[in-house]
Amino acid sequence: MARVIVGMSGGVDSAVAAYLLKQAGYDVIGVTLRTWEGADGQESRCCEIDDARETARKIGIPYHAFNCISDFRNKVIEPFIQDYLHGLTPNPCVVCNRAIKWERLLYHADVLEADYIATGHYAAVIRLDNGRYTVRQAQHAEKDQTYMLHRLTQEQLARTLMPLGDYAKQEVRRIAEDVGLTVAGKPDSQEICFVTDGDYADFIRANAGGAIPGEGNYVDEAGNILGTHKGIIHYTVGQRKGLGIALGHRAYIKKICAERNEIVIGSGGAALCRALHCRDVNFMSIPALKAGESLRCSVRVRYRHGGQNARVEALADGQISVTFDEPVRFAAPGQSAVFYDENGYVIGGGFISDPVFD
């Protein structure tokens, strides 16, 4: 009987994942990674220990909570703050999955002599005919979480189970209700786990530990000053609302120049991106492309993006060039571009840089 440790956040998805694995005959151990605690003692939505412990008791599995607050601070929160200070729009969940959740869960799996780790993500781990591992989009697209998983390594995927890939959210809640789990009706978290009120700027001001860029200039593409912004940490590329400036026409943020504390305003109804570069690319379903090699695929530039057909080409500097068949909206530097094949398998992905807007 294979042993698996399940990363339990205290929510319904990881609870049902643990239950399903036990029903399938695995020797299941529940584990919560305590990643963050607010100044008021509030827990992150990813590590609500009391709920996770009660779920483990209900389904009859051993349970452990492990502290990795310092590691999370160094590898997730600090880069998140620095990215905003440099004009980027980071997605800390993408970083956390590889550097914290999988790394720490696999460490504890070895200590507890477990064969696998498992999570409640809506995705499926697939081993392809070429011997490589990847993740497949969930059967129910509205909950698909593969976008957040594109940085996982082959070694991490080889020891990962994701039992919810073929389930809809309502099915998961129904299973939890049938089993009598108290988290069955628990609402999903809609925000970044350590920014509990959704105000990123306030969080950065409270945790940066240094000077925060203040007011600066809005400028047009020729460098003419148009007005004053309240600080670059309040904005993201592609943003149209909440600019606090009246220009007499529709406009959007085209670029954030952190070194000059300037925000470049573009004219038009939306930020339509026709090409971009990706840095720090991780390949899953295929080996890394060599310089000059290219392929066609669908590319998602944000979590809720449905994807757009594009040509992806490896450059000599190690980056990937993405050229879209039709422009996409809101491709913000710091977010991820994730590549999918026609079967919904993740080819790979990386962090967006140098978007080219029409």
C-alpha positions in Angstrom: 0.0 0.0 0.0 1.6 3.2 -1.2 1.9 6.1 1.4 1.0 9.6 0.4 1.1 12.9 2.3 -1.6 15.3 1.3 -1.0 19.1 1.6 -4.1 20.2 3.5 -4.9 23.9 3.5 -8.0 23.7 5.7 -10.3 24.0 2.6 -12.7 21.7 1.0 -10.6 20.7 -2.0 -7.6 19.3 -0.1 -10.0 17.7 2.3 -11.8 15.8 -0.4 -8.4 14.9 -2.1 -7.3 13.3 1.1 -10.6 11.4 1.5 -10.6 10.1 -2.1 -7.0 8.9 -1.8 -7.9 7.0 1.4 -10.9 5.5 -0.3 -8.6 4.4 -3.1 -6.5 2.4 -0.7 -3.5 4.7 -0.1 -1.9 5.1 3.4 -2.7 8.8 3.8 -1.1 11.4 6.1 -2.4 14.9 6.2 0.2 17.8 6.4 -0.3 21.5 6.6 2.6 23.9 5.9 2.2 27.0 8.1 3.5 29.7 5.7 2.2 33.0 7.1 0.7 34.6 10.2 -0.4 38.2 10.3 0.5 40.7 13.1 -2.9 40.1 14.6 -2.4 36.3 14.6 -4.6 35.7 11.5 -3.6 32.6 9.5 -3.2 32.5 5.8 -6.1 30.9 3.9 -3.5 28.3 2.7 -2.8 27.1 6.2 -5.9 27.1 8.5 -4.6 24.4 10.8 -7.7 23.9 13.0 -9.9 23.1 10.0 -7.3 20.8 8.5 -6.8 19.0 11.7 -10.5 18.5 12.2 -10.8 17.1 8.6 -8.0 14.7 9.2 -9.7 13.5 12.4 -13.0 13.1 10.6 -11.6 10.9 7.8 -9.3 9.0 10.1 -5.8 9.9 9.0 -2.7 11.0 10.9 -2.0 14.8 10.8 1.0 17.0 11.2 1.5 20.8 10.9 5.0 22.1 10.0 6.3 25.6 10.2 7.9 27.2 7.2 7.1 30.9 7.8 10.7 32.0 7.5 11.2 30.1 4.2 8.0 31.5 2.8 9.0 35.1 3.8 12.4 34.7 2.0 11.2 32.9 -1.1 7.7 34.3 -1.7 6.9 37.5 0.2 10.2 39.3 -0.3 10.3 38.7 -4.1 6.6 39.7 -4.2 7.4 43.1 -2.6 10.5 43.6 -4.7 8.6 42.9 -7.9 6.0 45.5 -7.1 8.7 48.0 -6.2 10.3 47.4 -9.6 7.0 47.9 -11.5 6.1 44.3 -12.1 2.8 42.4 -11.3 3.9 39.2 -9.6 1.8 36.0 -9.0 3.2 34.6 -5.7 1.2 31.4 -6.0 3.3 30.3 -9.0 6.5 30.9 -7.0 5.1 29.3 -3.9 4.0 26.1 -5.5 7.5 25.1 -6.7 9.7 26.7 -4.0 7.6 26.1 -0.9 4.7 23.7 -1.3 6.3 21.0 -3.4 9.8 21.4 -2.0 8.7 21.2 1.6 6.0 18.5 1.1 8.6 16.3 -0.7 11.0 16.9 2.2 8.4 15.8 4.7 7.4 12.9 2.4 11.0 11.6 2.7 11.0 12.0 6.5 7.7 10.2 6.8 8.7 7.5 4.3 6.0 8.4 1.8 6.0 7.5 -1.9 4.0 10.5 -3.1 2.6 13.9 -2.2 -0.8 15.0 -3.2 -2.8 18.3 -3.4 -6.3 19.4 -4.0 -5.5 21.3 -7.3 -7.9 21.0 -10.2 -5.5 19.4 -12.7 -4.1 16.0 -13.5 -0.5 14.8 -13.6 0.3 12.9 -16.8 3.3 10.8 -17.8 3.6 11.1 -21.6 5.0 8.5 -24.1 8.3 10.4 -24.2 8.8 9.7 -20.5 8.2 13.3 -19.4 5.6 14.5 -16.9 3.2 17.3 -17.3 -0.1 18.6 -16.0 -3.3 18.3 -18.0 -6.1 20.9 -17.7 -9.0 20.0 -15.5 -12.1 18.5 -17.2 -14.1 21.4 -15.9 -12.4 24.6 -17.2 -13.9 27.0 -14.7 -11.7 25.5 -12.0 -8.6 24.6 -14.0 -5.4 25.5 -12.0 -2.7 24.3 -14.4 -1.7 28.0 -15.0 -0.4 28.1 -11.4 1.5 24.8 -11.7 3.7 25.5 -14.8 7.0 25.8 -12.8 6.9 22.4 -11.2 9.9 20.2 -12.1 10.0 16.7 -13.6 11.2 15.4 -10.2 8.4 17.1 -8.4 5.7 15.9 -10.8 7.0 12.3 -10.8 6.0 12.0 -7.1 2.7 14.0 -7.3 -0.9 12.9 -7.3 -3.8 15.3 -8.1 -7.1 13.4 -7.6 -9.5 16.3 -8.4 -8.6 16.7 -12.1 -11.9 15.1 -13.3 -14.2 16.6 -10.7 -16.4 19.7 -10.8 -16.4 22.0 -7.7 -20.0 21.1 -6.9 -19.1 17.4 -7.0 -16.3 18.0 -4.5 -18.6 19.9 -2.1 -21.2 17.1 -2.4 -18.7 14.5 -1.5 -17.6 16.6 1.5 -21.2 17.0 2.6 -21.9 13.2 2.2 -18.8 12.4 4.4 -19.9 15.0 7.0 -16.8 17.3 6.6 -17.3 20.7 8.3 -15.5 22.5 5.5 -18.1 21.3 2.9 -19.5 24.8 2.5 -16.4 26.8 3.2 -16.0 29.6 0.6 -13.1 29.7 -1.7 -10.3 32.2 -1.1 -10.3 34.9 -3.8 -7.2 36.8 -2.8 -3.5 36.1 -2.3 -3.2 34.2 0.9 -1.1 36.7 2.8 -2.9 39.8 1.6 -6.2 39.0 3.4 -7.9 42.3 2.7 -6.9 42.4 -0.9 -4.9 45.7 -0.6 -1.5 44.9 -2.0 -0.2 48.5 -1.6 -1.0 48.6 2.2 0.7 45.2 2.6 3.8 46.4 0.8 4.0 49.6 2.8 3.7 47.6 6.0 6.3 44.9 5.1 8.8 46.5 2.7 11.2 47.5 5.5 12.5 50.5 3.4 11.5 53.5 1.3 8.5 53.1 -0.9 8.3 55.0 -4.2 5.9 58.0 -3.8 4.1 60.2 -6.3 5.6 60.5 -9.8 4.6 61.5 -13.2 2.2 60.1 -15.7 3.8 60.6 -19.2 2.7 60.0 -22.7 4.7 57.9 -25.2 6.7 61.0 -26.2 7.6 61.7 -22.6 5.3 64.7 -22.1 4.0 65.0 -18.5 0.3 64.3 -18.2 -0.3 64.4 -14.5 0.7 62.8 -11.2 0.3 59.2 -10.0 0.2 58.1 -6.4 3.0 55.6 -6.5 3.9 52.7 -8.8 2.9 50.0 -6.3 -0.7 50.9 -6.9 -0.7 50.1 -10.6 -0.3 47.4 -13.2 0.3 47.3 -16.9 -3.0 47.2 -18.8 -4.9 49.0 -16.1 -7.6 51.4 -17.3 -9.7 52.2 -14.3 -8.6 54.1 -11.2 -5.9 56.1 -12.8 -7.1 59.4 -11.3 -6.4 61.4 -14.4 -8.7 63.0 -16.9 -7.4 63.0 -20.5 -10.6 63.4 -22.4 -10.1 60.0 -24.1 -9.8 56.4 -23.0 -6.4 55.4 -21.9 -4.5 52.6 -20.2 -1.1 52.0 -18.5 1.3 50.9 -21.2 4.5 50.7 -19.1 5.8 51.3 -15.6 9.3 52.8 -15.5 10.4 52.1 -11.9 13.8 53.6 -12.3 12.3 57.0 -13.2 9.1 56.6 -11.1 7.1 57.2 -14.2 4.0 55.5 -15.7 3.6 55.7 -19.5 0.0 56.1 -20.6 -1.2 54.7 -23.9 -4.2 55.8 -25.9 -7.1 53.6 -26.8 -9.7 51.3 -25.2 -7.4 48.5 -24.1 -3.8 47.3 -23.8 -3.7 44.9 -26.8 -0.4 42.9 -26.7 0.7 41.3 -30.0 4.1 39.8 -28.7 6.1 39.4 -25.6 9.2 37.6 -24.2 9.3 35.0 -21.4 12.2 34.7 -19.0 13.0 31.8 -16.6 11.0 29.3 -18.8 10.3 25.9 -17.4 9.4 23.1 -19.9 7.2 20.2 -18.9 5.9 18.1 -21.7 8.9 18.5 -23.9 12.7 19.2 -23.4 13.6 22.8 -23.5 13.6 24.4 -27.0 17.0 25.2 -28.4 17.8 28.6 -29.9 15.9 29.0 -33.2 13.5 26.2 -32.5 9.8 27.1 -32.5 6.3 25.6 -32.2 2.7 26.6 -32.3 0.5 26.4 -29.3 -2.1 28.1 -27.2 -0.8 30.7 -24.7 -2.5 32.0 -21.5 -1.2 35.2 -20.1 -3.3 35.3 -16.9 -5.2 32.8 -14.7 -8.6 33.5 -16.2 -7.4 33.9 -19.8 -8.8 31.3 -22.2 -5.7 31.3 -24.3 -4.7 32.6 -27.7 -2.9 30.8 -30.6 0.7 31.8 -30.9 4.1 31.0 -32.3 6.7 30.3 -29.6 10.4 30.5 -30.4 13.6 30.1 -28.4 16.0 32.9 -28.5 19.8 32.9 -28.1 19.7 34.5 -24.7 17.6 31.8 -23.2 14.3 33.7 -23.4 11.2 32.6 -25.3 9.6 34.9 -27.9 5.8 34.7 -28.2 3.9 36.1 -31.2 0.1 36.0 -31.0 -2.1 35.3 -34.0 -4.5 37.9 -32.5 -3.6 40.4 -29.8 -4.4 39.6 -26.2 -5.4 42.0 -23.4 -3.5 42.7 -20.2 -0.2 40.9 -20.6 1.5 42.3 -17.5 5.2 42.0 -16.9 5.8 39.7 -13.9 2.7 37.5 -14.6 3.2 34.2 -16.4 2.7 33.1 -20.0 1.8 29.4 -20.1 1.9 27.2 -23.2 -0.6 24.5 -23.9 -0.9 21.9 -26.7 -4.1 20.7 -28.4 -4.7 18.1 -25.7 -4.7 20.6 -22.8 -1.3 19.5 -21.6 1.1 22.2 -20.3 4.2 22.5 -22.6 5.8 25.0 -20.3 5.8 28.6 -19.3 7.7 31.5 -17.9 7.5 35.1 -16.6 6.3 37.8 -19.0 8.7 40.6 -20.0 8.8 43.2 -22.8 5.2 43.0 -24.0 4.7 44.8 -27.3 1.4 46.7 -27.5 -0.5 47.9 -30.5 
